[in-house]
Amino acid sequence: MPDPVVVVTRRWPAEVEDELCSRFPDVRLNADDRPLGPEGLRRALCEADAVLPTVSDQLPAELFSGGTRTRFLGNFGVGFNHIDVAAAARAGIVVTNTPGVLTEATADLAMTLLLMVARRTGEGERELRGGGWGGWRPTHLVGAEVSGKTLGIIGMGRIGAALARRGHCGFQMPVVYHDSHDQAERPDIPWARKLDTVEEVLEIADFVSLHVPGGGPNTHLMDAERLARMKPTAYLVNTARGDVVDTLALVEALTAGTIAGAGLDVYEGEPDIPEDLRRLDNAVLLPHLGSATRETRIAMGRLVLDNLQAFVDGREPPCRVA
């Protein structure tokens, strides 16, 4: 392929942007670093040979209709449910992602959310910064112990397993899990007990952490019925995809005390977060920071470049999903 026209939909770490521009002479960066929106994305698909999107770019089937110049979508991220990959494939477009490189950073953040919601640290910081702290007292912001509690994981892929190791090795947490794609026991985590259904995990666990792909059968995996299967003292953590949790049902469960709390990094319809969720003290809310370490974001960008370079060279991209 001759030198491709490459559109990058959001800004990347400077080191990786420099490397991208040094490899490919016609790179078009998004100087404003704002979502392109449907019209901007459609224009990119018509004008560029390669488009490098992120989770903030929605690429449904209709954007691929009517023909495209683009033949390569290099997603900056591991999850790709924001792209209709089947429609892209029908349009003759190769789609890649960036698995593996964000595992540890995302597991770190899941553990952070777990600790924050259990120990009510968000409430404490807001109180202190707002000038409302009146000093130590025995009943002030009493939270839940983490060490020794049962950790339940839904989706035992790379990130789920990394969180399991943190909980088991760092906090002596018994681990139970369900994974619909994993039929065998995991020899790398022999101390984790596999259960047959999501419901079994929910009924046992003190902390439930979600690590499944978004979209399809996982849309609203955690609905009102499943939230009601959790212990009233249990906490939900989501660093997967926002649509895995029914937001309305979660707000109702947190308000009614059906569950004790939730730690969230991803949301349906983000960045728009319902006010009813934002006002709840028993919800810790972070702005999609799962992979947000400098090391990880650089590694993600370089993996996108490796996929793009392989495609341009006529080789099979290492992380092709469609």
Buried (B, 14 or more C-beta within 10 A) or exposed (E): EEEBBBBBBBBBBEEBBEBBBEBBEBBBBBEEEEBBEBEBBBEBBEBBBBBBBBBBBBBEEEBBEEEBBBBBBBBBBBBBBBBBBEBBBEBEBBBBBBBEBBBBBBBBBBBBBBBBBBBBBBBBEEBEEEEEEEEEEEEEEEBBEBEEBBBBBBBBBBBBBBBBBBBBEEBEBBBBBBBEEBEEEBEEBEEBBBBEEBBBBBBBBBBBBBBBBBBEEBBBBBBBEBBBBBBEEBBBBBBBBBBBBBBBBBBBBBBEEBBBBBBBBBBBEBEEBBEBBEEBEBBBBBEBBBBBBEEBBBBBBBBBBBBBBBBBEEEEBEBEBB
